[in-house]
């Protein structure tokens, strides 16, 4: 078994790792505090970021240890503990991104609401934390006479010149386990999430086009294209030829009524269309409900896509570093090691930035409540009442008919369910 590392650690890299890890710890702390303090932050997308932040926190602790585990030696408890944390929680972040993509799929195509999404979260925990835990724990007990322990310094100290050491993880003699148990599962999850986002984006685009087409003026009132006819009655003198026989018969009646002669003049002209107000109002409410539902799903998808981009920022540099190390095991550029160390240490920080950016309204409300700024209690109660009335009107509107929210016309209650699942 290897003892203490013989190379001199790089103080600059160690300092950068710990500063970046501090940013991540502060970011995850903000997520924990805000999520626990206000229900406004507990949307389905934020809940998944909250769950992922626990892994980000422990991963940041591992990167905060930095090279201290290497200095203590491969067999030291600190080195083994650091390697265990990295192996468990680094791929878990990619798995949580896939869970967010699955939520998008369930919301858009299966019409899951908030309660149904919450009911499947235990499966996400089992897949995202349970499976990595079993793999990481198993590697703690693997050791051979030829290769030694699985966990140890992540970079070979036999390279010339000696590369900067990052931390303890899977040691170079067991390098293939990094691909099999970390990089391959993570990239499978990333590509699966990307596939879901592409399919969801295409579906959302089609639905928005259907709604715009269905909401054209010609579809609001089918009677708008009919021409209206104006009838005018004009009285005028009419010359009637004299008939002696008719005059004789008329004089024999005891009572007679005399009418003045008249004629009818009919003129036709196009009138300004006058759509039926109740029909337009009802149709508008139904279409707005469907549009809001699809907008809510699109908002959820944008948040998940941001999380996906942060995941790429984290995994692309480290994956390039790993592939280069496999091709050139005795020559790893310092720039690659620095990039991998920085992006992995900032994993929790990027997630917290996305969490705050997508919860700006909730953050502003929390700041007003904590520091006593903004509106008074009466105004807040009035706003809550107005919001409740608005929601009731929206519910009534969606219950009155059908709107375009899928490949064909579907019930507006489905649109309401989609909206409720992401709010």
LUMRO-759463 format. One record per residue (C-alpha): residue in one letter; x negated, z, y. Coordinates in steps of 0.05 Angstrom, whole numbers. Each point is the difference from the previous one (the first is absolute). Layout:
<rs>
<r r="A" x="X" z="Z" y="Y"/>
...
</rs>
This chain:
<rs>
<r r="X" x="0" z="0" y="0"/>
<r r="X" x="-23" z="-15" y="70"/>
<r r="X" x="-20" z="57" y="44"/>
<r r="X" x="-7" z="-2" y="75"/>
<r r="X" x="-1" z="-67" y="34"/>
<r r="X" x="-71" z="-21" y="16"/>
<r r="X" x="17" z="-43" y="61"/>
<r r="X" x="7" z="27" y="69"/>
<r r="X" x="73" z="-2" y="24"/>
<r r="X" x="17" z="-39" y="62"/>
<r r="X" x="20" z="50" y="55"/>
<r r="X" x="33" z="-54" y="42"/>
<r r="X" x="46" z="-22" y="-56"/>
<r r="X" x="17" z="71" y="-18"/>
<r r="X" x="18" z="15" y="73"/>
<r r="X" x="43" z="-62" y="6"/>
<r r="X" x="37" z="17" y="-65"/>
<r r="X" x="16" z="69" y="24"/>
<r r="X" x="23" z="-22" y="69"/>
<r r="X" x="45" z="-53" y="-31"/>
<r r="X" x="27" z="51" y="-50"/>
<r r="X" x="16" z="47" y="57"/>
<r r="X" x="43" z="-53" y="33"/>
<r r="X" x="37" z="-9" y="-66"/>
<r r="X" x="11" z="74" y="-8"/>
<r r="X" x="28" z="6" y="70"/>
<r r="X" x="45" z="-59" y="-12"/>
<r r="X" x="28" z="26" y="-65"/>
<r r="X" x="10" z="69" y="32"/>
<r r="X" x="43" z="-34" y="54"/>
<r r="X" x="41" z="-33" y="-55"/>
<r r="X" x="12" z="67" y="-36"/>
<r r="X" x="20" z="37" y="63"/>
<r r="X" x="47" z="-52" y="27"/>
<r r="X" x="32" z="-14" y="-67"/>
<r r="X" x="14" z="74" y="-11"/>
<r r="X" x="24" z="14" y="71"/>
<r r="X" x="53" z="-54" y="10"/>
<r r="X" x="48" z="-39" y="-45"/>
<r r="X" x="-10" z="-60" y="46"/>
<r r="X" x="-65" z="-14" y="-37"/>
<r r="X" x="29" z="3" y="-70"/>
<r r="X" x="19" z="-73" y="-9"/>
<r r="X" x="-14" z="-31" y="-68"/>
<r r="X" x="-61" z="-37" y="26"/>
<r r="X" x="-28" z="62" y="33"/>
<r r="X" x="12" z="41" y="-62"/>
<r r="X" x="-44" z="-46" y="-41"/>
<r r="X" x="-55" z="3" y="54"/>
<r r="X" x="8" z="76" y="-2"/>
<r r="X" x="-10" z="1" y="-75"/>
<r r="X" x="-60" z="-46" y="5"/>
<r r="X" x="-30" z="45" y="54"/>
<r r="X" x="-11" z="56" y="-50"/>
<r r="X" x="-47" z="-46" y="-39"/>
<r r="X" x="-31" z="-23" y="66"/>
<r r="X" x="-15" z="72" y="18"/>
<r r="X" x="-35" z="16" y="-65"/>
<r r="X" x="-37" z="-66" y="3"/>
<r r="X" x="-23" z="18" y="71"/>
<r r="X" x="-25" z="67" y="-26"/>
<r r="X" x="-40" z="-38" y="-52"/>
<r r="X" x="-31" z="-46" y="52"/>
<r r="X" x="-12" z="61" y="45"/>
<r r="X" x="-44" z="29" y="-55"/>
<r r="X" x="-40" z="-65" y="7"/>
<r r="X" x="-70" z="7" y="-28"/>
<r r="X" x="2" z="75" y="-12"/>
<r r="X" x="22" z="-12" y="-72"/>
<r r="X" x="-58" z="-47" y="-11"/>
<r r="X" x="-50" z="51" y="26"/>
<r r="X" x="29" z="53" y="-47"/>
<r r="X" x="-12" z="-45" y="-59"/>
<r r="X" x="42" z="-43" y="-47"/>
<r r="X" x="21" z="58" y="-45"/>
<r r="X" x="19" z="46" y="58"/>
<r r="X" x="73" z="20" y="7"/>
<r r="X" x="1" z="-27" y="71"/>
<r r="X" x="-22" z="-70" y="-21"/>
<r r="X" x="49" z="-1" y="-59"/>
<r r="X" x="57" z="25" y="45"/>
<r r="X" x="-15" z="-53" y="53"/>
<r r="X" x="-2" z="-55" y="-51"/>
<r r="X" x="66" z="23" y="-31"/>
<r r="X" x="35" z="0" y="68"/>
<r r="X" x="-25" z="-70" y="16"/>
<r r="X" x="19" z="-29" y="-67"/>
<r r="X" x="70" z="30" y="3"/>
<r r="X" x="21" z="-11" y="72"/>
<r r="X" x="-33" z="-64" y="22"/>
<r r="X" x="40" z="-46" y="-48"/>
<r r="X" x="62" z="44" y="12"/>
<r r="X" x="4" z="-26" y="71"/>
<r r="X" x="8" z="-71" y="-26"/>
<r r="X" x="53" z="23" y="-48"/>
<r r="X" x="41" z="31" y="56"/>
<r r="X" x="-3" z="-66" y="37"/>
<r r="X" x="31" z="-33" y="-61"/>
<r r="X" x="54" z="54" y="0"/>
<r r="X" x="17" z="-19" y="72"/>
<r r="X" x="5" z="-73" y="-20"/>
<r r="X" x="46" z="19" y="-58"/>
<r r="X" x="44" z="38" y="49"/>
<r r="X" x="5" z="-64" y="42"/>
<r r="X" x="21" z="-38" y="-63"/>
<r r="X" x="52" z="53" y="-20"/>
<r r="X" x="29" z="3" y="70"/>
<r r="X" x="4" z="-75" y="12"/>
<r r="X" x="20" z="-26" y="-68"/>
<r r="X" x="31" z="59" y="-36"/>
<r r="X" x="35" z="29" y="62"/>
<r r="X" x="-28" z="70" y="-12"/>
<r r="X" x="19" z="53" y="51"/>
<r r="X" x="-41" z="60" y="23"/>
<r r="X" x="25" z="45" y="-56"/>
<r r="X" x="-15" z="-51" y="-54"/>
<r r="X" x="-70" z="-11" y="28"/>
<r r="X" x="-13" z="74" y="0"/>
<r r="X" x="24" z="6" y="-72"/>
<r r="X" x="-57" z="-46" y="-24"/>
<r r="X" x="-56" z="35" y="38"/>
<r r="X" x="-18" z="44" y="-59"/>
<r r="X" x="-20" z="-63" y="-37"/>
<r r="X" x="-45" z="-19" y="58"/>
<r r="X" x="-34" z="68" y="-4"/>
<r r="X" x="-10" z="-8" y="-74"/>
<r r="X" x="-30" z="-69" y="7"/>
<r r="X" x="-41" z="11" y="64"/>
<r r="X" x="-28" z="69" y="-15"/>
<r r="X" x="14" z="15" y="-73"/>
<r r="X" x="-35" z="-61" y="-30"/>
<r r="X" x="-63" z="6" y="44"/>
<r r="X" x="-3" z="75" y="-14"/>
<r r="X" x="-3" z="-12" y="-75"/>
<r r="X" x="-54" z="-53" y="7"/>
<r r="X" x="-42" z="40" y="49"/>
<r r="X" x="5" z="64" y="-41"/>
<r r="X" x="-20" z="-36" y="-64"/>
<r r="X" x="-64" z="-26" y="31"/>
<r r="X" x="-22" z="71" y="15"/>
<r r="X" x="-12" z="11" y="-74"/>
<r r="X" x="-33" z="-66" y="-17"/>
<r r="X" x="-76" z="3" y="-10"/>
<r r="X" x="-50" z="-36" y="-44"/>
<r r="X" x="-73" z="12" y="-15"/>
<r r="X" x="-20" z="-69" y="25"/>
<r r="X" x="43" z="-4" y="64"/>
<r r="X" x="12" z="72" y="16"/>
<r r="X" x="63" z="23" y="36"/>
<r r="X" x="49" z="-51" y="28"/>
<r r="X" x="3" z="35" y="67"/>
<r r="X" x="-63" z="0" y="42"/>
<r r="X" x="-32" z="-34" y="61"/>
<r r="X" x="38" z="-64" y="13"/>
<r r="X" x="-61" z="-42" y="18"/>
<r r="X" x="-61" z="-9" y="-44"/>
<r r="X" x="-63" z="33" y="27"/>
<r r="X" x="-44" z="-50" y="-38"/>
<r r="X" x="15" z="-57" y="48"/>
<r r="X" x="-55" z="-23" y="47"/>
<r r="X" x="4" z="17" y="56"/>
<r r="X" x="44" z="61" y="-18"/>
<r r="X" x="70" z="-12" y="28"/>
<r r="X" x="36" z="53" y="40"/>
<r r="X" x="39" z="48" y="-43"/>
<r r="X" x="74" z="7" y="14"/>
<r r="X" x="27" z="55" y="-47"/>
<r r="X" x="9" z="18" y="-72"/>
<r r="X" x="47" z="-45" y="-39"/>
<r r="X" x="-8" z="-41" y="-64"/>
<r r="X" x="-75" z="-7" y="-11"/>
<r r="X" x="-33" z="-69" y="-6"/>
<r r="X" x="-9" z="3" y="-77"/>
<r r="X" x="76" z="4" y="-5"/>
<r r="X" x="12" z="-52" y="54"/>
<r r="X" x="49" z="-40" y="-41"/>
<r r="X" x="48" z="59" y="2"/>
<r r="X" x="6" z="-8" y="75"/>
<r r="X" x="27" z="-70" y="-11"/>
<r r="X" x="45" z="20" y="-58"/>
<r r="X" x="28" z="65" y="28"/>
<r r="X" x="-2" z="-9" y="76"/>
<r r="X" x="-11" z="-69" y="29"/>
<r r="X" x="41" z="-40" y="-51"/>
<r r="X" x="62" z="45" y="2"/>
<r r="X" x="-4" z="4" y="76"/>
<r r="X" x="-4" z="-75" y="10"/>
<r r="X" x="56" z="-12" y="-51"/>
<r r="X" x="43" z="47" y="42"/>
<r r="X" x="-21" z="-34" y="65"/>
<r r="X" x="16" z="-70" y="-27"/>
<r r="X" x="66" z="23" y="-29"/>
<r r="X" x="19" z="30" y="68"/>
<r r="X" x="-20" z="-64" y="35"/>
<r r="X" x="45" z="-40" y="-47"/>
<r r="X" x="59" z="45" y="15"/>
<r r="X" x="-12" z="-6" y="75"/>
<r r="X" x="-2" z="-76" y="-3"/>
<r r="X" x="65" z="-3" y="-40"/>
<r r="X" x="33" z="51" y="46"/>
<r r="X" x="-23" z="-37" y="63"/>
<r r="X" x="28" z="-66" y="-26"/>
<r r="X" x="67" z="32" y="-17"/>
<r r="X" x="5" z="34" y="68"/>
<r r="X" x="-15" z="-65" y="36"/>
<r r="X" x="56" z="-35" y="-39"/>
<r r="X" x="50" z="55" y="16"/>
<r r="X" x="-16" z="0" y="74"/>
<r r="X" x="10" z="-75" y="2"/>
<r r="X" x="67" z="7" y="-36"/>
<r r="X" x="23" z="53" y="49"/>
<r r="X" x="-19" z="-42" y="60"/>
<r r="X" x="36" z="-61" y="-29"/>
<r r="X" x="61" z="42" y="-17"/>
<r r="X" x="2" z="31" y="69"/>
<r r="X" x="7" z="-66" y="38"/>
<r r="X" x="60" z="-8" y="47"/>
<r r="X" x="34" z="-51" y="-45"/>
<r r="X" x="4" z="53" y="-54"/>
<r r="X" x="31" z="54" y="42"/>
<r r="X" x="69" z="-32" y="8"/>
<r r="X" x="22" z="-60" y="-42"/>
<r r="X" x="54" z="-18" y="50"/>
<r r="X" x="-47" z="-13" y="58"/>
<r r="X" x="-6" z="-74" y="-15"/>
<r r="X" x="75" z="-15" y="6"/>
<r r="X" x="25" z="-35" y="63"/>
<r r="X" x="53" z="37" y="40"/>
<r r="X" x="59" z="-39" y="29"/>
<r r="X" x="33" z="16" y="66"/>
<r r="X" x="75" z="-16" y="5"/>
<r r="X" x="30" z="-7" y="69"/>
<r r="X" x="75" z="-11" y="14"/>
<r r="X" x="14" z="-40" y="63"/>
<r r="X" x="71" z="-9" y="26"/>
<r r="X" x="19" z="-65" y="34"/>
<r r="X" x="61" z="-43" y="13"/>
<r r="X" x="18" z="-48" y="-55"/>
<r r="X" x="42" z="-62" y="10"/>
<r r="X" x="53" z="-3" y="-55"/>
<r r="X" x="43" z="-64" y="-8"/>
<r r="X" x="75" z="9" y="10"/>
<r r="X" x="43" z="3" y="-64"/>
<r r="X" x="76" z="-1" y="13"/>
<r r="X" x="19" z="21" y="-70"/>
<r r="X" x="-45" z="61" y="1"/>
<r r="X" x="27" z="22" y="67"/>
<r r="X" x="71" z="-5" y="-28"/>
<r r="X" x="-17" z="45" y="-60"/>
<r r="X" x="-33" z="50" y="44"/>
<r r="X" x="59" z="7" y="46"/>
<r r="X" x="45" z="19" y="-58"/>
<r r="X" x="-40" z="64" y="-17"/>
<r r="X" x="26" z="64" y="30"/>
<r r="X" x="-69" z="29" y="15"/>
<r r="X" x="-64" z="-39" y="10"/>
<r r="X" x="-71" z="18" y="22"/>
<r r="X" x="-39" z="-47" y="43"/>
<r r="X" x="-76" z="-5" y="-8"/>
<r r="X" x="-45" z="-32" y="49"/>
<r r="X" x="-40" z="-57" y="-30"/>
<r r="X" x="-74" z="16" y="-16"/>
<r r="X" x="-60" z="-29" y="-35"/>
<r r="X" x="-60" z="32" y="-37"/>
<r r="X" x="-71" z="-18" y="17"/>
<r r="X" x="-53" z="23" y="-51"/>
<r r="X" x="-73" z="1" y="21"/>
<r r="X" x="-58" z="18" y="-48"/>
<r r="X" x="-67" z="27" y="23"/>
<r r="X" x="-55" z="39" y="-35"/>
<r r="X" x="3" z="74" y="15"/>
<r r="X" x="-56" z="50" y="3"/>
<r r="X" x="-8" z="32" y="-69"/>
<r r="X" x="27" z="70" y="-3"/>
<r r="X" x="-27" z="34" y="-63"/>
<r r="X" x="39" z="55" y="-32"/>
<r r="X" x="-29" z="65" y="26"/>
<r r="X" x="14" z="43" y="-62"/>
<r r="X" x="-29" z="-53" y="-46"/>
<r r="X" x="-64" z="-8" y="41"/>
<r r="X" x="-8" z="75" y="7"/>
<r r="X" x="8" z="14" y="-74"/>
<r r="X" x="-46" z="-58" y="-20"/>
<r r="X" x="-52" z="22" y="51"/>
<r r="X" x="-1" z="71" y="-27"/>
<r r="X" x="-8" z="-24" y="-71"/>
<r r="X" x="-57" z="-47" y="17"/>
<r r="X" x="-34" z="53" y="43"/>
<r r="X" x="3" z="49" y="-59"/>
<r r="X" x="-32" z="-51" y="-46"/>
<r r="X" x="-53" z="-17" y="52"/>
<r r="X" x="-16" z="74" y="10"/>
<r r="X" x="-7" z="10" y="-74"/>
<r r="X" x="-49" z="-57" y="-7"/>
<r r="X" x="-37" z="23" y="62"/>
<r r="X" x="-7" z="69" y="-31"/>
<r r="X" x="-28" z="-29" y="-64"/>
<r r="X" x="-47" z="-43" y="41"/>
<r r="X" x="-23" z="61" y="38"/>
<r r="X" x="-14" z="36" y="-66"/>
<r r="X" x="-38" z="-61" y="-25"/>
<r r="X" x="-43" z="-2" y="63"/>
<r r="X" x="-21" z="72" y="-10"/>
<r r="X" x="-17" z="-13" y="-72"/>
<r r="X" x="-40" z="-62" y="21"/>
<r r="X" x="-40" z="41" y="49"/>
<r r="X" x="-16" z="48" y="-55"/>
<r r="X" x="-20" z="-59" y="-43"/>
<r r="X" x="-47" z="-26" y="55"/>
<r r="X" x="-33" z="68" y="5"/>
<r r="X" x="-9" z="-2" y="-75"/>
<r r="X" x="-36" z="-67" y="5"/>
<r r="X" x="-45" z="28" y="54"/>
<r r="X" x="-18" z="56" y="-48"/>
<r r="X" x="-9" z="-39" y="-64"/>
<r r="X" x="-31" z="-66" y="21"/>
<r r="X" x="-67" z="28" y="25"/>
<r r="X" x="-7" z="48" y="-58"/>
<r r="X" x="18" z="-56" y="-50"/>
<r r="X" x="-51" z="-47" y="31"/>
<r r="X" x="-52" z="55" y="-5"/>
<r r="X" x="17" z="11" y="-74"/>
<r r="X" x="-3" z="-73" y="-18"/>
<r r="X" x="-66" z="-9" y="35"/>
<r r="X" x="-28" z="61" y="-36"/>
<r r="X" x="20" z="-30" y="-67"/>
<r r="X" x="-34" z="-66" y="16"/>
<r r="X" x="-61" z="32" y="33"/>
<r r="X" x="-6" z="70" y="-30"/>
<r r="X" x="-69" z="13" y="28"/>
<r r="X" x="14" z="-23" y="71"/>
<r r="X" x="60" z="27" y="38"/>
<r r="X" x="0" z="-13" y="75"/>
<r r="X" x="7" z="62" y="42"/>
<r r="X" x="54" z="-33" y="42"/>
<r r="X" x="45" z="-6" y="-62"/>
<r r="X" x="-10" z="74" y="-16"/>
<r r="X" x="16" z="20" y="71"/>
<r r="X" x="62" z="-43" y="2"/>
<r r="X" x="26" z="28" y="-67"/>
<r r="X" x="-14" z="71" y="21"/>
<r r="X" x="35" z="-7" y="68"/>
<r r="X" x="63" z="-36" y="-23"/>
<r r="X" x="13" z="47" y="-59"/>
<r r="X" x="-11" z="61" y="45"/>
<r r="X" x="51" z="-28" y="50"/>
<r r="X" x="54" z="-11" y="-51"/>
<r r="X" x="43" z="58" y="23"/>
<r r="X" x="-12" z="-16" y="73"/>
<r r="X" x="29" z="-70" y="-6"/>
<r r="X" x="61" z="25" y="-36"/>
<r r="X" x="13" z="52" y="54"/>
<r r="X" x="-6" z="-54" y="54"/>
<r r="X" x="54" z="-41" y="-35"/>
<r r="X" x="43" z="62" y="-9"/>
<r r="X" x="-3" z="18" y="74"/>
<r r="X" x="8" z="-72" y="25"/>
<r r="X" x="63" z="-10" y="-41"/>
<r r="X" x="29" z="68" y="20"/>
<r r="X" x="-9" z="-4" y="75"/>
<r r="X" x="71" z="20" y="17"/>
<r r="X" x="-2" z="60" y="-47"/>
<r r="X" x="-68" z="20" y="29"/>
<r r="X" x="27" z="-4" y="71"/>
<r r="X" x="61" z="43" y="-19"/>
<r r="X" x="-45" z="51" y="-33"/>
<r r="X" x="-45" z="5" y="61"/>
<r r="X" x="60" z="10" y="46"/>
<r r="X" x="27" z="54" y="-46"/>
<r r="X" x="-67" z="37" y="-6"/>
<r r="X" x="-19" z="-2" y="73"/>
<r r="X" x="70" z="7" y="28"/>
<r r="X" x="-1" z="-65" y="38"/>
<r r="X" x="56" z="-51" y="3"/>
<r r="X" x="74" z="10" y="-3"/>
<r r="X" x="39" z="64" y="-6"/>
<r r="X" x="37" z="25" y="-60"/>
<r r="X" x="67" z="-26" y="25"/>
<r r="X" x="-27" z="-70" y="8"/>
<r r="X" x="-30" z="2" y="-70"/>
<r r="X" x="67" z="21" y="-29"/>
<r r="X" x="35" z="-55" y="38"/>
<r r="X" x="-50" z="-51" y="-25"/>
<r r="X" x="9" z="24" y="-72"/>
<r r="X" x="76" z="-6" y="8"/>
<r r="X" x="-6" z="-70" y="28"/>
<r r="X" x="-47" z="-19" y="-56"/>
<r r="X" x="50" z="26" y="-51"/>
<r r="X" x="57" z="-38" y="32"/>
<r r="X" x="-42" z="-63" y="0"/>
<r r="X" x="-16" z="9" y="-74"/>
<r r="X" x="74" z="10" y="-15"/>
<r r="X" x="17" z="-64" y="37"/>
<r r="X" x="-54" z="-37" y="-38"/>
<r r="X" x="27" z="27" y="-66"/>
<r r="X" x="71" z="-22" y="18"/>
<r r="X" x="-25" z="-69" y="19"/>
<r r="X" x="-37" z="-9" y="-65"/>
<r r="X" x="60" z="22" y="-41"/>
<r r="X" x="45" z="-53" y="31"/>
<r r="X" x="-25" z="-64" y="-31"/>
<r r="X" x="-58" z="-39" y="-26"/>
<r r="X" x="-66" z="-23" y="31"/>
<r r="X" x="-59" z="-41" y="-20"/>
<r r="X" x="-51" z="48" y="-30"/>
<r r="X" x="-24" z="-37" y="-61"/>
<r r="X" x="-1" z="-68" y="-32"/>
<r r="X" x="76" z="-2" y="8"/>
<r r="X" x="51" z="39" y="40"/>
<r r="X" x="-3" z="73" y="-23"/>
<r r="X" x="37" z="62" y="20"/>
<r r="X" x="-22" z="31" y="65"/>
<r r="X" x="-1" z="67" y="-34"/>
<r r="X" x="-62" z="-25" y="-36"/>
<r r="X" x="-32" z="-14" y="67"/>
<r r="X" x="17" z="71" y="22"/>
<r r="X" x="-33" z="26" y="-64"/>
<r r="X" x="-63" z="-39" y="15"/>
<r r="X" x="-2" z="28" y="70"/>
<r r="X" x="10" z="71" y="-24"/>
<r r="X" x="-56" z="-6" y="-50"/>
<r r="X" x="-54" z="-11" y="52"/>
<r r="X" x="26" z="42" y="57"/>
</rs>
